[in-house]
Amino acid sequence: MSTPRLTEPVVLGPRTAPSRVMFGPHETNLAHGRALSPRHVAYYARRAAGGAGLIVTETASVHPGDWPYERAPLAEECGPGWAATAAACAPHGTLVVASLGHAGSQGSSAYHQSALWAPSRVADVVSREMPMEMEEPELAALRAGFGQAAELAADSGLDGVEVEAGQHSLLRQFLSGLTNQRQDAYGSDRLLLVREVLAAVRAAVGRDRLLGLRLSCDELAPWAGITPQHAEDFARELAPLLDYLVVVRGSAMSSSATRPDFHTPPGFNTDLCAAVRAAVAGTVAVVLQGSVTGPGHAQQALDDGVADLVEMTRAQIADAELVALVRAGHGERVRPCVLCNQKCRVRDNRNPLLSCAVDPRSGHESEDAPDVSRLTTAPRADAGGDTVLVVGGGPAGLEAARVLAGHGRRVELVEGQEQLGGMLRGVGERWAPLLDWLESEVRRLGVTVRTATTAGLREMTGRSVVLATGSRPGPRRCDIEGGTVLEAAEVLAGRAVLPEGAVVVDDPVGDATGVALAERLAAQGREVTLVTPDQVAGTQLALTGDLADAHVRLQRAGVHLLRRSVLRAALAHAALVEDVLSGEQHKVACAVVVHCGHRLPDTAPVVDGAVLAGDRVAPRTVHEALLEGRRAALALCAVQGGTV
């Protein structure tokens, strides 16, 4: 793949970035208190080493009264972390700027226990909390906070500052008719506060450092919100004050629009960004943001004049070496981002540390061993030792084989099915790019692969073994009284044929499986009823941001939802379901029940000393499968620090 513009330097105001790829600001939960931690430094340094041209650190609040999530950085505590990040990234030439912001009414009063700030008394649509209307003392404190934070960023050695006026920001709330109902100058001129803040920041950082703006250019609420037409006017007026402009979309009314999953096409802001760039007519560098996950797509946007730089944040969470691989002519080796949101979306009350479903090392750089195989063009020289046998060619086995081979071990991988990928192959196109990448890597690194092959105790005895043989169906909670019950995994893989007629999908888990299966069957013209014991179907989709959108898709597909219900029996031509609150039972006509319950580890024999991985430990997610495959490989290689 030839991508010269993507990897070439680009001039941004007084500075030059070594590539046109941005690593944008995002929540990580890596903070120590409200300060950037050594985890942050290692996390950003890895992306700098991988070729990122511009890194924007996690948004720091410019006022102590803004505390949007528990581990949200506070600018006045970020000086040492900013300085350490700048020093760690400097050898690679990467520009590092600090994102500065204030969440306003989209924040939380749970931590600072004081009223939220807002342009007007408009309750937030998510928290329903009523904020206070800012008066001159609060406005002055906000302007001063931005200026002081920008000065600290400059004194810490950063290359500049990016001002947050995107989805989760007080400045956007001043720009929007949804939230700004003021009768003073800040209501008649909604750009006034943004101009004042930019002036304060420019005065603090001077002309020899960058000033960027992240601007919501479409709130997806055309009845009163910021529209693309508003954004073009905003951009034209603000462009002379800036060195770069990042085009984003969304508001409190459309929270899932900022980081959508694979249901939304990658590069969803392309047309919006192109319109804004045309409006500013070359007066400021414009950055495309919005699920740009592939180098080819990024290069196309540059070639088509959509943008001057491309933000590839999730893509670089999935593959920190993305730019370096493309620059070396190995774009096909880039680990694919599948837009699952499972580990990179961390703004919830569990305070999970940021990571990645396809690269479990992400977010754990300070404690995990490097992935030594990434930039090699051929298998590494053999490091000695016996040939490691990996039993099972699902994601855990493939990752174990890849890491082992990358560390120079001879590896033999055996898989009972004709095709590699395990149970994940049946899920659909969502995970296929990851499985294809894993398979291509193990073959490139010289792993001996044998499919349609089983390994018993005789083959495993006396060898180093990784056992990643997957899972088996777990117990069903319903009686079978003349009816047919099939396992979701068998249906998804095409190994079980559904009889004609209506289908009941029994989903006691509440993850993505039941929802996805119901959608797929409905798309095939089936009458589908989804049974869940919860108040809503697919409750765990709230963690990935897909819960509301999933219910819209289910409704449009015609799927019937039976909430607060459990399946008691599969009858000859019906399913017997029971209300969990009242105990009332009734029948749902159907030809077959598909069970989406928990699974159990496979029971294939275990040889002494074998290292278990993935579902063979406990059936969970793709992330855990890859994580444990990696851990198993590093344990056999005796790699220090490979314990993430």
N, C-alpha and C positions, 0 to 999 in steps of 0.2 A: 504494500500500500504506500503510495507516494503522498505525503502530507506536508509539503514544504512550509506553507503559511502557518499551519498549526504549531509547528515547533520552532518557528523563526522568532527572533527578538522583536519587540514592539515598543515604541516610544510612547510613554504616558506622561505628559507634562514634562517635569524636570527629571524623570527617571526612565530607565529602560528595563523592561522585563525580559527574561531569557526565552520565554515562549508566550503564546497567546492563550494559554490555558489558565483559568482562575480556579482556585480552591476557595469556595465561598464560605461565609459565616454560617454556623449551625450549632444547635445545642449538642453538648457532648456529655454532660454530667461528670466531666473529668476534673472539675474544680476542687480545690482544697479550701473549704469554707467558701468564700466568694473571690478567691484569688486563683489565677492560672497556676496550674501545678506542673511538676516535672512530666506527668503524663501528657499534658498539652504540648509541652516542648518537644517530646519525642514524636508525638503524633504529627505535628506540623513539620518537623525536620525530615521525617520520612517522605512526605509529599514533596518537599523541596529537593531532596536527593533524587526523587523520581522525576523531576523536570518541571514541576509546576512553576509558572511564570509569576503569578501573583497569588499570595495567600492572605485571606482576610480572617482574622482571628474571631473567635466566638464573641457575639455581641455583648458588650459590657455596659451596664447601666450607668448613666451619668449622674444619678442622684440616689442617695441611700434609701429614699422612699419608694424607689422602683425595685421590686423584688419579684419578678414574674414567675420564677420557679426556684426551688430550694437551692440548687447549685449554680444559680445564675451569677456570672462574674460581675463584680462592682469595679468600675474604672479606677477608683482611688486606691484599690488594693492590687491592681494588675501590673504596676510598674516593674517589679522584679521578673514576673513571668513574661511580660513583653520584651524586656531586655534579653532574657535567656533565649526566647524564641528568635529574636533578631540575630543573635550571635550564632545560634545553631543553623539558621538558614543562610547566613551570609556567604559561607564557602561555595554555595551552589548558585549564587547570584539572584536568587529568588527575592522578589519584593514582598515585604510583609507590612500590612496595614492593619490598624485596629478598627473593628466595627464598634461604633458608639451609638447608643439608642436609649429610649425610654418607652416602656410598653403601654403607659397610660392606662386607660380603662380596661385593657386586655391583660393587665397584671394580676397580682393576687395580694390581698391584704392579710393573708394567713400568716405571713412572716413578720412584716413590719407593723402590723396592727394599726394602720392609719388609713385614711380615706384615699382612694385611688384618684389620680389626676385625670382630667379630661377637658376637652374644649367646651363641652356642654353637658348638662345633666341628662345623659342618655345611657340607660342601663346596658351593660354588655350583654350581647345575645347568648353568650355561652354561660358565664357565671351568674347572670341576672343581677349582678351587683350594681348599685347606683353610685356613680363617682361624684366627686365634687367638681364644680366648675372653676377652672383656674382663673385667678385674678393676677394683677401685676406682680405681687410678691412671688407667686409660684412661677410665673413666666420669666421673671428675672433670675430666679434660682435655676431654671432650666437652661437659659442661655449661658449663665455662668458655668453650670455643670458641664455643658458641651465644651466650652472654651478651656476649662481647667483640665478636663480629661484629654483633650487634644494636645495640650501643652505637655502633659505627662507622657503621652504616647511618643511625642517628638523627642523629649528628653531621654526616653528609654531606648532610643535608637531605631524606632520604626520608620518606615519609608513614608508614612502618611496615615490618613484616617478615612474611613468610609462612614458616612452618616446614614443611619437606618430610617427610611421613610417607607418601608415595605409593609407587609401584611400585619405584623405584630408591633405596631409602632404608634406612639403618640403623634408624631409629625404627620403620618398618614391620616390620623383622625382629624387633624386640623384641616387637611386638604379635602375632606370628604363631606358632602352634604348629608350623609348618613349620620354623622356624629358631630358635625360643627353646625350649630344652630345659633351662633352668637350674633348679637346686634351691634358689636363694636367693630373696630378696624380689622380684627382678626377673623371676623365673620364676613365682612364685605370684601376683604382681600385674603383669601385662604392661603395664599403663598407667603404671606408676610412673615409668619414665624419661621418657616423653612429658610427664607432669605436671611433672617436675623441669625439663625443658628449657623448657617454656612459662613456668614461673615465672621462670627465669633471663632469658628474653627479655623478659617483661613488666617485670621489675625494671630492665632496661637501657633500654627504650623509653618506659616510663612509661604513663600513662593517656591522654595526648594524642596518641598515635600508634597506628596499627592493629596488631593481632596476628591473623594468619590462620593456618589450618592446612590443608594438603593431605593428605587422609586416604584411604588405600586401604580401601574399604568392601566389597570382594569380591575375594579373591585367585583366584577361580575354581578353588579347590582345596578343596572342602568336607570332604575327609577329615581335614584338619588345619589348614587355613588360616583366614584371617579370612573370615567369612561375613557376609551382610547383617544377620543377627540380632546377631552380635558388634558390627558397626559401629553399629547403633542404640544399643546400650548404651554403646559408646565415646563416641558423639556426645553423648548425654545428659549423661554425666559431664564431658566436656571443654567443652561449650558455654558455661558461665559464665565460662570463662577466655579466650574468643575474641571477636573482632569479626566474623569470617566463617569459614566452613568450606567447602572445595572437596571435592566428592564425586567420587572417582576409583575405578578398579578396576585389578586386575592385581598380579602379583608376578613374581619370577624364573621361576616356573613358567609364566607366560603373558605373555611379553614382547610378543607381537604385539597383545595386547589393549589396550595403552595408546594406540597410534596406528595403528589398523587402516586398511585402504584401503577402496575403494568396495564390496568384498564384504560389509562389515558395515554395516547400516543406520545412517544419521546419527542422532545423539542416543541412542546405545545405552545410556547411563546414566540415561535419563529415569525409569524405574520405580524404580531404586535411589535416585536423588536424591530423588524424591518421598517414599519411605519414610523416608529419613533426616530430611528436613525435617519430616515429620509427627512423628517421634520427638522432635525438639528443640523442637517446639511454639512457634516464634517467639522463642526465647531467643537465637538467633544467626542472622545472614544466611547463607543457603545458596546455593552457586554450582553450577550445572549444568555439567558438563564432559563431553565425549565426542562429537567430530565433529559439532558443531552448526554447520552451514555456511551456512544460509539465514536471513535476517532473519525470514521468516514462521515458521519452526520455532522460532526463539528467542522470538519474541513469544508464540507459542502456549504455550510452556513457562511463561512468566511469567503469562499469563492463566489457565492451568490450576492455578496454585499449586505447580508443580513446584519452583521456585527463586525466589530474590530477584534474582539476577544470572545471566548466562549467559556462560560462557567460549567465545569464538569465535576461538581462536588461529590455526588453519589458515585460517579464513575471512578473517582480517585479514592473513595473509601473502599470500594471493591478492589481496586488495583492502584496502589500508590505509585507504581512504576510505569503508569500508563504513558506518560510523555516520553520517558526514556526508551521504552520499547518501540514506540512509533518512530522516534528519532533514529533508532538503530535499524529501522526497516523491518521490525517484527510486530507490526500492528495486529497480526492474526493471533499473537500470543497474549493479548490483553485479556485479563480475567474479566468476564462479562458481569456487569451489574444487571440483575434481573428485576429491579424496581419492586422488591417485595416489601420494603419498609420494616422488616421484622426486627432488625437490630440497630438500624441507624435512626429510627424515630424514637427518641428517648424522653420526650417531654410528657411524662406521666408520673403518678404518685408513687411508683415503685423506685424511682431514681435509678434506673438501670444505666450502667456505663455503656457509652456508645461502642458498637462493634459492627460487624458485617456478617450476614448469613453466609456469604461466599468466601470471605477472608476473615476468619476468627482472630487473626493477629491484629486487625485494625482496632485501635483504641487501647491496645495492650503492648505497644511497641517498647515501652520501658522495661518490660519484664519477660518478653518472649524472644526466642532465637530468630535471627534473620532467615528469610526464605532464600536459600542460597541458589536455587535452581533457576531463578527468573530470567536472568540475562544470558545464560549459557546458550550456545548455539548447537551443542551436541551433548550427549551423555557425559557426565563427569567421569574422570578416571576412577577405576574401582578402588575403594578404600579398604578392601579386604573383608574378611569375615564370610560366613556362610550366606547362601541365598535365602533371603527372607521370603516366606510364603504368606501371601495375603489371601485369605479365603473370603470371598464376597466382593462383587464388583459394583456395589452401590456407591453412594457418595462417600461414605466412611472408608471403604476399602480403596477406592480410587485415590482419595486424598492421602491415605497412608502410603500407598505405592508411589505416588508422586513425590512426597517429601523424602521417603527412603531413597529413591533413585536420585533425587537432587543432592543428597548427601553422599552419593557414591556407592550405595549398597546395591548388590545384585538383587533383583526382585522378580518373583513369579506371582502372578495374579490369576486366580482361578474363580470362575463364576458359573453357577449352575444353569443360568438361562443362556439363550442364544445371543442376547444383547446385553451390553454393559449398562449400568444405570440403576439397577435394582427397582424397587417399588416406585421410585421417583419418576421413572420413565413413563408410567401410566398416568401421571397427573396432567400432562398436556404440554403445550408449547412453552408455558411459563418458565420451566426449569430446564428445558432442553439445551439452551445455550451453555449453561454451566456444565451439564453432563458431557456435552460434546467437547468443551474445553478441557475438562479433566481427562477424558479419554485421549485427546490429542496430545496432552502433555505426558501422560504415562508412556505412550508409544514413542514420542520424541525422545524421552529420556531412557529408552532401551528396556522398558519393563517387558518381560515375557508374559503375554496375555493368552489365557486359554479359556474360552467360553464353552458352554454346554458340558462342563466338567465339574465333578464334585471331588472333595478332598476328605478322606476319612482319617481315622486315628493313625493308620499306617503311614499315610503320606505326611502327616504332621509331626509324628514322633521324631525327636532328636533334632528338630529345626526351630529356628526363630519364626514365630507365627503371629500374625495379626488376624484375629477372628472377627469378621464383620459380616456375619451371615444374616443380619436383618431381624425381622420380627415375624410373628404369627398372630392369627386372630385372637383377641382377648375374649373373655366371657361375655355372653349376651344376657341381657337382663330380662328378656321376654321368653315366654313359653312358645313352642311351635306346635300348634294344634291344627295340622292339615295345610298350613300355609308354607310359602317358600321364603327363606331368608338368605340373602347373599351378602358377601363382604364387599365394602366399598372398594378396597384395594383390587379385588378381582374384577369388579365391574370397570373400574377406571383403566385397568391394564388390558381389558378386552378378553380376559380369560373366562368370564362368566357371561352367559347370554341371558338377557332379560326376556321373560315371556311377554307377549303382547298384553297391553292393558295399563291401568294406572299404577303408579309407583308411590310407595311411602318411603321417604328417606328418614331414618331414625338417627338423630344427631344428639347423643347425650354429652358430647364433648364441648361443642360450641366453638370449634376452630374453623378454619377455612374449608375443610373437606366437605362437610354437609352442604354448605352454601354453594360451593363450586359444582358439586355433583348435581344438586337440584337445578342449577342454571343449565348445566350441560344437557340433562335429560329433557328439560322443558324446551330447549332449543331444538331437540330432536322430535318435537311434537308430542311428547308424553304429557299426560296429566300427572302432576307431581304435588304431593303434600309433604311438607317438611315439618317434622315433629321435634320440638325442643323443650326441655324442662325449664328454660330460662325465660325472662321477660321479653327478650329479643333473640332472634336467631343469630348465630355466629358471634356471640358476645366477645370472643377474643380478637375479633377484627377491629375492635376499638383501639387495640395497641398498634395497629398498622395504619389507622386512619381510614379504613375502608368500610366501617360499620354502616354509616348512613347511606353511602353510595350502594352498598351491597343490597340493602333493603329496597332501594329504588329499582335496582335491576331485577330483584326477585318479583316485585310487584308488576313490573312491565312484562316479565316473562310469564306471568299468570300462575306463579307458584303459590299454592295455598299454604299458609302458615298456621300451625297449631302450637301456640306458645303455652308455657306453663303446663306441659303435658308430657307423659311418659308412655312408652309402648309397653303393654302388658302381654300381648299374645299376637302371633301371626296365625290367623284363621285361614280357612280354605279360600275365601274370596274377599277377605277384609283384614284390617288390622284393628285390634282392640286397644284403645288409648284411654288414659286416665288423667283427669285434671289433678295437678299436684296439690292444689289448695282444698278443693271440695271433695276429692275422691270420686267424683262422678265419672262413670265410664260410658263410652259410646264407640261405635264401629265406623271405620273409614274404609269404603270399598277400594280394593286394590288387588292387583295380580301378584305383586311381589313386594317384599320389604328389603331395603338395602341398609345394612347396619354400618354406621360410621363411628363405632365406639373405639375405646382405647385398645391398643394392641400390646402383646407381651413379647419378650425376647425369644428368639429362635432357640430350639432345644438341641441343635446339632452338638455332637460330642466335643468336649474341650480337652485339649492336651495340656499337661502341666507346663506352666511357663508362658502359655499363650496370652497375648494382650488383647483384651476385648475392646471393641470400638462401635460407636453408633448405636443403632437400635438393639444390637446384641447386649449392650449395657442396660438400656432402658429406652423404649421407643419414644422419641420426641421429635425435634425439628431438624431441618437440614443443617442449621447452624451447629447444633450439638453433634450431628454426624461428622461434619467436617472438622470440628474442634477436636473430637476424640480420635478421629483418624490421624490428625496431625500430632496429637499428644502421644499416641501409640508409636508413631514413627520416630519421634524425637526421643522417646524413652529407649527404644531399641538402638538408636544411634548414640545414646548417652550424651545428648546435647545439653549443656548447662543452660538453665534459664528457659528451656522450652516447656514450661508448665502451665501456660495459659489454658 
